[in-house]
Amino acid sequence: MIELVLGYSAAALSTISFAPQAWKVIASRKTQDISLGMYLLTVAAFALWLAFGLLKREWPLVASNSICLMLSGFILMMKLLPASGKKKVAGALKKSP
């Protein structure tokens, strides 16, 4: 039982941890202080964890790593976009209900 609680707690906290950074990027449209190398490695790691979870049919791994991959992938995409692209994406997301 304790393993289950620890696993789900770790998955939830890992998933939630990327949300503030993603929102800050949307709000500020600034990514110069974000490490490109770190996010390249992070996105690759989440993609591998997702593949591992799918192969093992470990649905908590699949769920949490899918969300983490999307959030960290978004941050990486924003890092790579030129300023005009960041402005368009952030503007569109801020207007969403």
Phi and psi in radians as a Rosetta constraint file:
Dihedral C 1 N 2 CA 2 C 2 CIRCULARHARMONIC -1.105 0.35
Dihedral N 2 CA 2 C 2 N 3 CIRCULARHARMONIC -0.610 0.35
Dihedral C 2 N 3 CA 3 C 3 CIRCULARHARMONIC -1.109 0.35
Dihedral N 3 CA 3 C 3 N 4 CIRCULARHARMONIC -0.690 0.35
Dihedral C 3 N 4 CA 4 C 4 CIRCULARHARMONIC -1.129 0.35
Dihedral N 4 CA 4 C 4 N 5 CIRCULARHARMONIC -0.805 0.35
Dihedral C 4 N 5 CA 5 C 5 CIRCULARHARMONIC -1.091 0.35
Dihedral N 5 CA 5 C 5 N 6 CIRCULARHARMONIC -0.790 0.35
Dihedral C 5 N 6 CA 6 C 6 CIRCULARHARMONIC -1.083 0.35
Dihedral N 6 CA 6 C 6 N 7 CIRCULARHARMONIC -0.770 0.35
Dihedral C 6 N 7 CA 7 C 7 CIRCULARHARMONIC -1.096 0.35
Dihedral N 7 CA 7 C 7 N 8 CIRCULARHARMONIC -0.837 0.35
Dihedral C 7 N 8 CA 8 C 8 CIRCULARHARMONIC -1.193 0.35
Dihedral N 8 CA 8 C 8 N 9 CIRCULARHARMONIC -0.638 0.35
Dihedral C 8 N 9 CA 9 C 9 CIRCULARHARMONIC -1.127 0.35
Dihedral N 9 CA 9 C 9 N 10 CIRCULARHARMONIC -0.792 0.35
Dihedral C 9 N 10 CA 10 C 10 CIRCULARHARMONIC -1.082 0.35
Dihedral N 10 CA 10 C 10 N 11 CIRCULARHARMONIC -0.756 0.35
Dihedral C 10 N 11 CA 11 C 11 CIRCULARHARMONIC -1.089 0.35
Dihedral N 11 CA 11 C 11 N 12 CIRCULARHARMONIC -0.768 0.35
Dihedral C 11 N 12 CA 12 C 12 CIRCULARHARMONIC -1.123 0.35
Dihedral N 12 CA 12 C 12 N 13 CIRCULARHARMONIC -0.812 0.35
Dihedral C 12 N 13 CA 13 C 13 CIRCULARHARMONIC -1.160 0.35
Dihedral N 13 CA 13 C 13 N 14 CIRCULARHARMONIC -0.687 0.35
Dihedral C 13 N 14 CA 14 C 14 CIRCULARHARMONIC -1.076 0.35
Dihedral N 14 CA 14 C 14 N 15 CIRCULARHARMONIC -0.758 0.35
Dihedral C 14 N 15 CA 15 C 15 CIRCULARHARMONIC -1.146 0.35
Dihedral N 15 CA 15 C 15 N 16 CIRCULARHARMONIC -0.821 0.35
Dihedral C 15 N 16 CA 16 C 16 CIRCULARHARMONIC -1.162 0.35
Dihedral N 16 CA 16 C 16 N 17 CIRCULARHARMONIC -0.494 0.35
Dihedral C 16 N 17 CA 17 C 17 CIRCULARHARMONIC -1.081 0.35
Dihedral N 17 CA 17 C 17 N 18 CIRCULARHARMONIC -0.431 0.35
Dihedral C 17 N 18 CA 18 C 18 CIRCULARHARMONIC -1.519 0.35
Dihedral N 18 CA 18 C 18 N 19 CIRCULARHARMONIC -0.299 0.35
Dihedral C 18 N 19 CA 19 C 19 CIRCULARHARMONIC -1.083 0.35
Dihedral N 19 CA 19 C 19 N 20 CIRCULARHARMONIC -0.800 0.35
Dihedral C 19 N 20 CA 20 C 20 CIRCULARHARMONIC -1.061 0.35
Dihedral N 20 CA 20 C 20 N 21 CIRCULARHARMONIC -0.679 0.35
Dihedral C 20 N 21 CA 21 C 21 CIRCULARHARMONIC -1.172 0.35
Dihedral N 21 CA 21 C 21 N 22 CIRCULARHARMONIC -0.737 0.35
Dihedral C 21 N 22 CA 22 C 22 CIRCULARHARMONIC -1.082 0.35
Dihedral N 22 CA 22 C 22 N 23 CIRCULARHARMONIC -0.767 0.35
Dihedral C 22 N 23 CA 23 C 23 CIRCULARHARMONIC -1.144 0.35
Dihedral N 23 CA 23 C 23 N 24 CIRCULARHARMONIC -0.679 0.35
Dihedral C 23 N 24 CA 24 C 24 CIRCULARHARMONIC -1.094 0.35
Dihedral N 24 CA 24 C 24 N 25 CIRCULARHARMONIC -0.690 0.35
Dihedral C 24 N 25 CA 25 C 25 CIRCULARHARMONIC -1.135 0.35
Dihedral N 25 CA 25 C 25 N 26 CIRCULARHARMONIC -0.716 0.35
Dihedral C 25 N 26 CA 26 C 26 CIRCULARHARMONIC -1.119 0.35
Dihedral N 26 CA 26 C 26 N 27 CIRCULARHARMONIC -0.808 0.35
Dihedral C 26 N 27 CA 27 C 27 CIRCULARHARMONIC -1.201 0.35
Dihedral N 27 CA 27 C 27 N 28 CIRCULARHARMONIC -0.743 0.35
Dihedral C 27 N 28 CA 28 C 28 CIRCULARHARMONIC -1.644 0.35
Dihedral N 28 CA 28 C 28 N 29 CIRCULARHARMONIC -0.429 0.35
Dihedral C 28 N 29 CA 29 C 29 CIRCULARHARMONIC 1.090 0.35
Dihedral N 29 CA 29 C 29 N 30 CIRCULARHARMONIC 0.363 0.35
Dihedral C 29 N 30 CA 30 C 30 CIRCULARHARMONIC -1.989 0.35
Dihedral N 30 CA 30 C 30 N 31 CIRCULARHARMONIC 2.348 0.35
Dihedral C 30 N 31 CA 31 C 31 CIRCULARHARMONIC -2.358 0.35
Dihedral N 31 CA 31 C 31 N 32 CIRCULARHARMONIC 0.132 0.35
Dihedral C 31 N 32 CA 32 C 32 CIRCULARHARMONIC -1.096 0.35
Dihedral N 32 CA 32 C 32 N 33 CIRCULARHARMONIC -0.476 0.35
Dihedral C 32 N 33 CA 33 C 33 CIRCULARHARMONIC -1.555 0.35
Dihedral N 33 CA 33 C 33 N 34 CIRCULARHARMONIC 0.020 0.35
Dihedral C 33 N 34 CA 34 C 34 CIRCULARHARMONIC -1.582 0.35
Dihedral N 34 CA 34 C 34 N 35 CIRCULARHARMONIC 2.329 0.35
Dihedral C 34 N 35 CA 35 C 35 CIRCULARHARMONIC -1.328 0.35
Dihedral N 35 CA 35 C 35 N 36 CIRCULARHARMONIC 2.062 0.35
Dihedral C 35 N 36 CA 36 C 36 CIRCULARHARMONIC -1.090 0.35
Dihedral N 36 CA 36 C 36 N 37 CIRCULARHARMONIC -0.800 0.35
Dihedral C 36 N 37 CA 37 C 37 CIRCULARHARMONIC -1.041 0.35
Dihedral N 37 CA 37 C 37 N 38 CIRCULARHARMONIC -0.739 0.35
Dihedral C 37 N 38 CA 38 C 38 CIRCULARHARMONIC -1.098 0.35
Dihedral N 38 CA 38 C 38 N 39 CIRCULARHARMONIC -0.762 0.35
Dihedral C 38 N 39 CA 39 C 39 CIRCULARHARMONIC -1.284 0.35
Dihedral N 39 CA 39 C 39 N 40 CIRCULARHARMONIC -0.531 0.35
Dihedral C 39 N 40 CA 40 C 40 CIRCULARHARMONIC -1.086 0.35
Dihedral N 40 CA 40 C 40 N 41 CIRCULARHARMONIC -0.792 0.35
Dihedral C 40 N 41 CA 41 C 41 CIRCULARHARMONIC -1.159 0.35
Dihedral N 41 CA 41 C 41 N 42 CIRCULARHARMONIC -0.705 0.35
Dihedral C 41 N 42 CA 42 C 42 CIRCULARHARMONIC -1.115 0.35
Dihedral N 42 CA 42 C 42 N 43 CIRCULARHARMONIC -0.811 0.35
Dihedral C 42 N 43 CA 43 C 43 CIRCULARHARMONIC -1.090 0.35
Dihedral N 43 CA 43 C 43 N 44 CIRCULARHARMONIC -0.754 0.35
Dihedral C 43 N 44 CA 44 C 44 CIRCULARHARMONIC -1.087 0.35
Dihedral N 44 CA 44 C 44 N 45 CIRCULARHARMONIC -0.741 0.35
Dihedral C 44 N 45 CA 45 C 45 CIRCULARHARMONIC -1.105 0.35
Dihedral N 45 CA 45 C 45 N 46 CIRCULARHARMONIC -0.785 0.35
Dihedral C 45 N 46 CA 46 C 46 CIRCULARHARMONIC -1.146 0.35
Dihedral N 46 CA 46 C 46 N 47 CIRCULARHARMONIC -0.629 0.35
Dihedral C 46 N 47 CA 47 C 47 CIRCULARHARMONIC -1.109 0.35
Dihedral N 47 CA 47 C 47 N 48 CIRCULARHARMONIC -0.726 0.35
Dihedral C 47 N 48 CA 48 C 48 CIRCULARHARMONIC -1.182 0.35
Dihedral N 48 CA 48 C 48 N 49 CIRCULARHARMONIC -0.727 0.35
Dihedral C 48 N 49 CA 49 C 49 CIRCULARHARMONIC -1.100 0.35
Dihedral N 49 CA 49 C 49 N 50 CIRCULARHARMONIC -0.661 0.35
Dihedral C 49 N 50 CA 50 C 50 CIRCULARHARMONIC -1.119 0.35
Dihedral N 50 CA 50 C 50 N 51 CIRCULARHARMONIC -0.802 0.35
Dihedral C 50 N 51 CA 51 C 51 CIRCULARHARMONIC -1.063 0.35
Dihedral N 51 CA 51 C 51 N 52 CIRCULARHARMONIC -0.756 0.35
Dihedral C 51 N 52 CA 52 C 52 CIRCULARHARMONIC -1.055 0.35
Dihedral N 52 CA 52 C 52 N 53 CIRCULARHARMONIC -0.814 0.35
Dihedral C 52 N 53 CA 53 C 53 CIRCULARHARMONIC -1.072 0.35
Dihedral N 53 CA 53 C 53 N 54 CIRCULARHARMONIC -0.691 0.35
Dihedral C 53 N 54 CA 54 C 54 CIRCULARHARMONIC -1.140 0.35
Dihedral N 54 CA 54 C 54 N 55 CIRCULARHARMONIC -0.781 0.35
Dihedral C 54 N 55 CA 55 C 55 CIRCULARHARMONIC -1.106 0.35
Dihedral N 55 CA 55 C 55 N 56 CIRCULARHARMONIC -0.645 0.35
Dihedral C 55 N 56 CA 56 C 56 CIRCULARHARMONIC -1.530 0.35
Dihedral N 56 CA 56 C 56 N 57 CIRCULARHARMONIC -0.118 0.35
Dihedral C 56 N 57 CA 57 C 57 CIRCULARHARMONIC 1.001 0.35
Dihedral N 57 CA 57 C 57 N 58 CIRCULARHARMONIC 0.731 0.35
Dihedral C 57 N 58 CA 58 C 58 CIRCULARHARMONIC -1.722 0.35
Dihedral N 58 CA 58 C 58 N 59 CIRCULARHARMONIC 1.602 0.35
Dihedral C 58 N 59 CA 59 C 59 CIRCULARHARMONIC -1.138 0.35
Dihedral N 59 CA 59 C 59 N 60 CIRCULARHARMONIC -0.585 0.35
Dihedral C 59 N 60 CA 60 C 60 CIRCULARHARMONIC -1.075 0.35
Dihedral N 60 CA 60 C 60 N 61 CIRCULARHARMONIC -0.686 0.35
Dihedral C 60 N 61 CA 61 C 61 CIRCULARHARMONIC -1.115 0.35
Dihedral N 61 CA 61 C 61 N 62 CIRCULARHARMONIC -0.744 0.35
Dihedral C 61 N 62 CA 62 C 62 CIRCULARHARMONIC -1.089 0.35
Dihedral N 62 CA 62 C 62 N 63 CIRCULARHARMONIC -0.834 0.35
Dihedral C 62 N 63 CA 63 C 63 CIRCULARHARMONIC -1.109 0.35
Dihedral N 63 CA 63 C 63 N 64 CIRCULARHARMONIC -0.914 0.35
Dihedral C 63 N 64 CA 64 C 64 CIRCULARHARMONIC -1.168 0.35
Dihedral N 64 CA 64 C 64 N 65 CIRCULARHARMONIC -0.708 0.35
Dihedral C 64 N 65 CA 65 C 65 CIRCULARHARMONIC -1.294 0.35
Dihedral N 65 CA 65 C 65 N 66 CIRCULARHARMONIC -0.454 0.35
Dihedral C 65 N 66 CA 66 C 66 CIRCULARHARMONIC -1.118 0.35
Dihedral N 66 CA 66 C 66 N 67 CIRCULARHARMONIC -0.810 0.35
Dihedral C 66 N 67 CA 67 C 67 CIRCULARHARMONIC -1.164 0.35
Dihedral N 67 CA 67 C 67 N 68 CIRCULARHARMONIC -0.781 0.35
Dihedral C 67 N 68 CA 68 C 68 CIRCULARHARMONIC -1.074 0.35
Dihedral N 68 CA 68 C 68 N 69 CIRCULARHARMONIC -0.679 0.35
Dihedral C 68 N 69 CA 69 C 69 CIRCULARHARMONIC -1.120 0.35
Dihedral N 69 CA 69 C 69 N 70 CIRCULARHARMONIC -0.730 0.35
Dihedral C 69 N 70 CA 70 C 70 CIRCULARHARMONIC -1.132 0.35
Dihedral N 70 CA 70 C 70 N 71 CIRCULARHARMONIC -0.798 0.35
Dihedral C 70 N 71 CA 71 C 71 CIRCULARHARMONIC -1.181 0.35
Dihedral N 71 CA 71 C 71 N 72 CIRCULARHARMONIC -0.810 0.35
Dihedral C 71 N 72 CA 72 C 72 CIRCULARHARMONIC -1.222 0.35
Dihedral N 72 CA 72 C 72 N 73 CIRCULARHARMONIC -0.576 0.35
Dihedral C 72 N 73 CA 73 C 73 CIRCULARHARMONIC -1.132 0.35
Dihedral N 73 CA 73 C 73 N 74 CIRCULARHARMONIC -0.673 0.35
Dihedral C 73 N 74 CA 74 C 74 CIRCULARHARMONIC -1.086 0.35
Dihedral N 74 CA 74 C 74 N 75 CIRCULARHARMONIC -0.814 0.35
Dihedral C 74 N 75 CA 75 C 75 CIRCULARHARMONIC -1.070 0.35
Dihedral N 75 CA 75 C 75 N 76 CIRCULARHARMONIC -0.754 0.35
Dihedral C 75 N 76 CA 76 C 76 CIRCULARHARMONIC -1.089 0.35
Dihedral N 76 CA 76 C 76 N 77 CIRCULARHARMONIC -0.767 0.35
Dihedral C 76 N 77 CA 77 C 77 CIRCULARHARMONIC -1.049 0.35
Dihedral N 77 CA 77 C 77 N 78 CIRCULARHARMONIC -0.769 0.35
Dihedral C 77 N 78 CA 78 C 78 CIRCULARHARMONIC -1.123 0.35
Dihedral N 78 CA 78 C 78 N 79 CIRCULARHARMONIC -0.620 0.35
Dihedral C 78 N 79 CA 79 C 79 CIRCULARHARMONIC -1.097 0.35
Dihedral N 79 CA 79 C 79 N 80 CIRCULARHARMONIC -0.662 0.35
Dihedral C 79 N 80 CA 80 C 80 CIRCULARHARMONIC -1.460 0.35
Dihedral N 80 CA 80 C 80 N 81 CIRCULARHARMONIC -0.371 0.35
Dihedral C 80 N 81 CA 81 C 81 CIRCULARHARMONIC -1.251 0.35
Dihedral N 81 CA 81 C 81 N 82 CIRCULARHARMONIC 2.590 0.35
Dihedral C 81 N 82 CA 82 C 82 CIRCULARHARMONIC -1.215 0.35
Dihedral N 82 CA 82 C 82 N 83 CIRCULARHARMONIC 2.889 0.35
Dihedral C 82 N 83 CA 83 C 83 CIRCULARHARMONIC -0.950 0.35
Dihedral N 83 CA 83 C 83 N 84 CIRCULARHARMONIC -0.687 0.35
Dihedral C 83 N 84 CA 84 C 84 CIRCULARHARMONIC -1.129 0.35
Dihedral N 84 CA 84 C 84 N 85 CIRCULARHARMONIC -0.660 0.35
Dihedral C 84 N 85 CA 85 C 85 CIRCULARHARMONIC -1.182 0.35
Dihedral N 85 CA 85 C 85 N 86 CIRCULARHARMONIC -0.720 0.35
Dihedral C 85 N 86 CA 86 C 86 CIRCULARHARMONIC -1.047 0.35
Dihedral N 86 CA 86 C 86 N 87 CIRCULARHARMONIC -0.742 0.35
Dihedral C 86 N 87 CA 87 C 87 CIRCULARHARMONIC -1.101 0.35
Dihedral N 87 CA 87 C 87 N 88 CIRCULARHARMONIC -0.763 0.35
Dihedral C 87 N 88 CA 88 C 88 CIRCULARHARMONIC -1.109 0.35
Dihedral N 88 CA 88 C 88 N 89 CIRCULARHARMONIC -0.844 0.35
Dihedral C 88 N 89 CA 89 C 89 CIRCULARHARMONIC -1.100 0.35
Dihedral N 89 CA 89 C 89 N 90 CIRCULARHARMONIC -0.876 0.35
Dihedral C 89 N 90 CA 90 C 90 CIRCULARHARMONIC -1.087 0.35
Dihedral N 90 CA 90 C 90 N 91 CIRCULARHARMONIC -0.715 0.35
Dihedral C 90 N 91 CA 91 C 91 CIRCULARHARMONIC -1.078 0.35
Dihedral N 91 CA 91 C 91 N 92 CIRCULARHARMONIC -0.748 0.35
Dihedral C 91 N 92 CA 92 C 92 CIRCULARHARMONIC -1.150 0.35
Dihedral N 92 CA 92 C 92 N 93 CIRCULARHARMONIC -0.692 0.35
Dihedral C 92 N 93 CA 93 C 93 CIRCULARHARMONIC -1.258 0.35
Dihedral N 93 CA 93 C 93 N 94 CIRCULARHARMONIC -0.621 0.35
Dihedral C 93 N 94 CA 94 C 94 CIRCULARHARMONIC -1.230 0.35
Dihedral N 94 CA 94 C 94 N 95 CIRCULARHARMONIC -0.436 0.35
Dihedral C 94 N 95 CA 95 C 95 CIRCULARHARMONIC -1.443 0.35
Dihedral N 95 CA 95 C 95 N 96 CIRCULARHARMONIC -0.297 0.35
Dihedral C 95 N 96 CA 96 C 96 CIRCULARHARMONIC -1.129 0.35
Dihedral N 96 CA 96 C 96 N 97 CIRCULARHARMONIC 2.530 0.35
